[in-house]
Amino acid sequence: MILVLGSFTGIRIGVATVKAFHDSKNIPIVGITSLECLAKQAASMLSTNSLICSMIDCKNDNCYFALYQKTDDILDVLIEPQAESVEDALAIIDTYINDSDETKNIYFIGDASINFKEEISRKIPYGFFSNPNQNLLNSYFLGLCGLEFYSSNIEPETPDRQINDILPLYLKKPQAQRQLEEKEDILHF
């Protein structure tokens, strides 16, 4: 099981280290996103049929986010993890909710939900928030996510996500790559 946060290099090193343990000790591994772990934490506190938005601050008014639906004891992904400005993320969530028959109440969890609480409350007045001490990643729920995925082996609706097959999930391009693309765009004019 792996949870790796940090810089692009840090994530690559973390994943390579876990894969080395897997290869040398034949230990099974699964990849769990931080957003999924936060959603699992929230799901443990909520009644069935709840919407959960996990949000992690990635600086400069940007966030990583995903939207989940808790039905009974199952957590389904409604909006896949992505990186956007907080404003764009809230617009995506609001549009999704208004275009669907989903319940309007959304539970926000993660450090971005605290850092941008006022903005979220203005854009999504039907949202409610976790307590500040519940916004940190919890190793218990990381283990629970990993165990559930491992126990189900491979889910038919996610054939690309398999045990022992983990890759870093980059939701945002590295700054060096973004700067290079900006220079290339300037040179093409």
MARSE-980984 format. One record per residue (C-alpha): x, y, z; residue in three letters; residue number from 1. Coordinates in Angstrom, 2 decimals. Layout:
BEGIN
{r {X Y Z} "ALA" NUM}
...
***
This chain:
BEGIN
{r {0.00 0.00 0.00} "MET" 1}
{r {1.32 3.44 -0.82} "ILE" 2}
{r {0.53 7.05 -0.16} "LEU" 3}
{r {3.14 9.39 -1.54} "VAL" 4}
{r {2.77 13.16 -1.37} "LEU" 5}
{r {5.19 15.87 -2.29} "GLY" 6}
{r {7.25 17.17 -5.14} "SER" 7}
{r {7.42 15.43 -8.48} "PHE" 8}
{r {10.85 14.04 -7.64} "THR" 9}
{r {9.70 12.97 -4.17} "GLY" 10}
{r {6.74 11.10 -5.63} "ILE" 11}
{r {8.93 9.30 -8.18} "ARG" 12}
{r {11.41 8.29 -5.45} "ILE" 13}
{r {8.60 7.11 -3.16} "GLY" 14}
{r {6.97 4.98 -5.86} "VAL" 15}
{r {10.35 3.54 -6.95} "ALA" 16}
{r {11.13 2.60 -3.34} "THR" 17}
{r {7.79 0.85 -2.88} "VAL" 18}
{r {8.24 -1.00 -6.18} "LYS" 19}
{r {11.72 -2.12 -5.06} "ALA" 20}
{r {10.25 -3.64 -1.89} "PHE" 21}
{r {7.58 -5.30 -4.01} "HIS" 22}
{r {10.13 -6.75 -6.41} "ASP" 23}
{r {12.61 -7.93 -3.78} "SER" 24}
{r {10.16 -9.24 -1.17} "LYS" 25}
{r {7.20 -10.09 -3.42} "ASN" 26}
{r {4.96 -7.89 -1.25} "ILE" 27}
{r {1.66 -6.90 -2.90} "PRO" 28}
{r {1.12 -3.16 -3.40} "ILE" 29}
{r {-1.82 -0.97 -4.33} "VAL" 30}
{r {-2.00 2.73 -5.09} "GLY" 31}
{r {-4.41 4.94 -3.17} "ILE" 32}
{r {-4.80 8.66 -3.80} "THR" 33}
{r {-4.75 11.16 -0.96} "SER" 34}
{r {-8.14 12.42 -2.14} "LEU" 35}
{r {-9.61 8.93 -1.88} "GLU" 36}
{r {-8.19 8.52 1.61} "CYS" 37}
{r {-9.76 11.81 2.73} "LEU" 38}
{r {-13.11 10.79 1.21} "ALA" 39}
{r {-12.96 7.49 3.09} "LYS" 40}
{r {-12.38 9.39 6.33} "GLN" 41}
{r {-15.40 11.59 5.63} "ALA" 42}
{r {-17.54 8.61 4.62} "ALA" 43}
{r {-16.97 7.03 8.03} "SER" 44}
{r {-18.66 10.05 9.67} "MET" 45}
{r {-21.57 10.49 7.27} "LEU" 46}
{r {-24.87 8.78 6.67} "SER" 47}
{r {-25.53 6.92 3.47} "THR" 48}
{r {-26.16 8.77 0.20} "ASN" 49}
{r {-23.75 11.60 0.96} "SER" 50}
{r {-21.65 13.63 -1.47} "LEU" 51}
{r {-18.03 14.17 -0.43} "ILE" 52}
{r {-15.57 16.60 -1.98} "CYS" 53}
{r {-11.93 16.03 -1.04} "SER" 54}
{r {-9.77 19.13 -1.56} "MET" 55}
{r {-6.04 19.56 -1.04} "ILE" 56}
{r {-4.40 22.97 -1.33} "ASP" 57}
{r {-1.69 23.07 -4.01} "CYS" 58}
{r {-0.82 26.77 -3.51} "LYS" 59}
{r {-1.47 29.90 -5.58} "ASN" 60}
{r {-5.27 29.56 -5.22} "ASP" 61}
{r {-5.19 26.08 -6.79} "ASN" 62}
{r {-6.33 22.75 -5.42} "CYS" 63}
{r {-6.46 19.04 -6.09} "TYR" 64}
{r {-10.03 17.81 -5.78} "PHE" 65}
{r {-12.39 14.93 -6.48} "ALA" 66}
{r {-16.08 14.35 -5.84} "LEU" 67}
{r {-17.38 11.09 -4.36} "TYR" 68}
{r {-20.80 9.59 -3.60} "GLN" 69}
{r {-21.22 7.43 -0.52} "LYS" 70}
{r {-24.00 4.89 -0.99} "THR" 71}
{r {-24.33 2.38 1.83} "ASP" 72}
{r {-20.70 1.34 2.39} "ASP" 73}
{r {-19.55 2.01 -1.17} "ILE" 74}
{r {-17.62 5.10 -2.26} "LEU" 75}
{r {-18.05 5.91 -5.95} "ASP" 76}
{r {-16.01 8.52 -7.86} "VAL" 77}
{r {-18.26 11.12 -9.52} "LEU" 78}
{r {-15.53 13.56 -10.58} "ILE" 79}
{r {-12.06 12.06 -11.07} "GLU" 80}
{r {-9.12 13.65 -9.23} "PRO" 81}
{r {-7.86 16.78 -10.95} "GLN" 82}
{r {-5.95 20.00 -10.34} "ALA" 83}
{r {-7.70 23.31 -10.96} "GLU" 84}
{r {-7.92 26.79 -9.58} "SER" 85}
{r {-10.25 26.85 -6.58} "VAL" 86}
{r {-12.68 28.98 -8.58} "GLU" 87}
{r {-12.71 26.50 -11.49} "ASP" 88}
{r {-13.00 23.51 -9.14} "ALA" 89}
{r {-16.05 25.01 -7.46} "LEU" 90}
{r {-17.61 25.82 -10.84} "ALA" 91}
{r {-17.06 22.21 -11.98} "ILE" 92}
{r {-18.61 20.83 -8.78} "ILE" 93}
{r {-21.56 23.24 -8.91} "ASP" 94}
{r {-22.22 22.45 -12.59} "THR" 95}
{r {-22.05 18.71 -11.92} "TYR" 96}
{r {-24.52 18.97 -9.03} "ILE" 97}
{r {-26.92 21.23 -10.93} "ASN" 98}
{r {-26.83 18.97 -14.01} "ASP" 99}
{r {-27.52 15.79 -12.03} "SER" 100}
{r {-30.20 14.47 -9.75} "ASP" 101}
{r {-27.71 14.22 -6.89} "GLU" 102}
{r {-28.48 15.56 -3.44} "THR" 103}
{r {-27.30 19.15 -3.01} "LYS" 104}
{r {-25.52 18.76 0.34} "ASN" 105}
{r {-21.77 18.28 -0.10} "ILE" 106}
{r {-19.34 17.51 2.70} "TYR" 107}
{r {-15.97 19.21 2.13} "PHE" 108}
{r {-12.81 17.71 3.64} "ILE" 109}
{r {-9.11 18.50 3.26} "GLY" 110}
{r {-6.87 21.47 3.98} "ASP" 111}
{r {-8.16 23.41 0.94} "ALA" 112}
{r {-11.69 23.19 2.32} "SER" 113}
{r {-10.47 25.06 5.41} "ILE" 114}
{r {-8.17 27.47 3.55} "ASN" 115}
{r {-10.92 28.43 1.07} "PHE" 116}
{r {-13.96 27.97 3.31} "LYS" 117}
{r {-15.34 31.46 2.69} "GLU" 118}
{r {-15.05 31.15 -1.09} "GLU" 119}
{r {-16.59 27.65 -1.04} "ILE" 120}
{r {-19.48 28.88 1.14} "SER" 121}
{r {-20.18 31.75 -1.29} "ARG" 122}
{r {-20.11 29.53 -4.39} "LYS" 123}
{r {-21.73 26.42 -2.88} "ILE" 124}
{r {-24.08 27.48 -0.09} "PRO" 125}
{r {-25.32 23.91 0.39} "TYR" 126}
{r {-21.84 22.68 1.41} "GLY" 127}
{r {-20.80 21.81 4.93} "PHE" 128}
{r {-17.33 21.24 6.35} "PHE" 129}
{r {-15.34 18.79 8.42} "SER" 130}
{r {-13.83 19.89 11.70} "ASN" 131}
{r {-10.30 21.31 11.29} "PRO" 132}
{r {-8.75 18.34 13.13} "ASN" 133}
{r {-10.35 15.90 10.63} "GLN" 134}
{r {-8.62 17.38 7.57} "ASN" 135}
{r {-5.33 15.56 7.92} "LEU" 136}
{r {-4.67 12.28 6.16} "LEU" 137}
{r {-5.14 9.37 8.52} "ASN" 138}
{r {-3.07 6.19 8.17} "SER" 139}
{r {-5.99 4.07 9.43} "TYR" 140}
{r {-8.16 5.12 6.48} "PHE" 141}
{r {-5.24 4.74 4.09} "LEU" 142}
{r {-4.91 1.15 5.29} "GLY" 143}
{r {-8.66 0.62 5.01} "LEU" 144}
{r {-8.72 1.91 1.41} "CYS" 145}
{r {-5.79 -0.31 0.50} "GLY" 146}
{r {-7.29 -3.37 2.20} "LEU" 147}
{r {-10.65 -2.90 0.50} "GLU" 148}
{r {-9.03 -2.52 -2.90} "PHE" 149}
{r {-6.71 -5.46 -2.31} "TYR" 150}
{r {-9.58 -7.66 -1.06} "SER" 151}
{r {-11.68 -6.94 -4.12} "SER" 152}
{r {-8.56 -7.60 -6.25} "ASN" 153}
{r {-9.61 -5.82 -9.42} "ILE" 154}
{r {-12.85 -4.00 -9.94} "GLU" 155}
{r {-14.43 -4.60 -13.36} "PRO" 156}
{r {-15.13 -0.89 -13.86} "GLU" 157}
{r {-11.47 0.05 -13.26} "THR" 158}
{r {-9.39 -2.51 -15.17} "PRO" 159}
{r {-6.43 -0.10 -15.40} "ASP" 160}
{r {-6.06 -0.08 -11.61} "ARG" 161}
{r {-4.57 -3.38 -10.52} "GLN" 162}
{r {-2.68 -4.78 -7.57} "ILE" 163}
{r {1.11 -4.53 -8.00} "ASN" 164}
{r {0.72 -2.01 -10.82} "ASP" 165}
{r {1.25 1.48 -9.41} "ILE" 166}
{r {2.35 4.65 -11.12} "LEU" 167}
{r {2.59 8.20 -9.86} "PRO" 168}
{r {-0.59 10.19 -10.47} "LEU" 169}
{r {0.42 13.68 -11.55} "TYR" 170}
{r {-2.56 16.00 -11.67} "LEU" 171}
{r {-0.46 19.02 -12.53} "LYS" 172}
{r {2.56 19.52 -14.80} "LYS" 173}
{r {5.85 20.37 -13.08} "PRO" 174}
{r {6.72 24.07 -13.05} "GLN" 175}
{r {9.76 23.50 -15.30} "ALA" 176}
{r {7.56 21.84 -17.94} "GLN" 177}
{r {4.96 24.64 -17.76} "ARG" 178}
{r {7.71 27.26 -18.20} "GLN" 179}
{r {9.17 25.38 -21.16} "LEU" 180}
{r {5.76 25.21 -22.83} "GLU" 181}
{r {5.26 28.95 -22.28} "GLU" 182}
{r {8.63 29.65 -23.95} "LYS" 183}
{r {7.73 27.38 -26.87} "GLU" 184}
{r {4.40 29.17 -27.28} "ASP" 185}
{r {6.21 32.52 -27.39} "ILE" 186}
{r {8.69 31.22 -29.98} "LEU" 187}
{r {5.87 30.03 -32.26} "HIS" 188}
{r {4.54 33.57 -32.69} "PHE" 189}
***
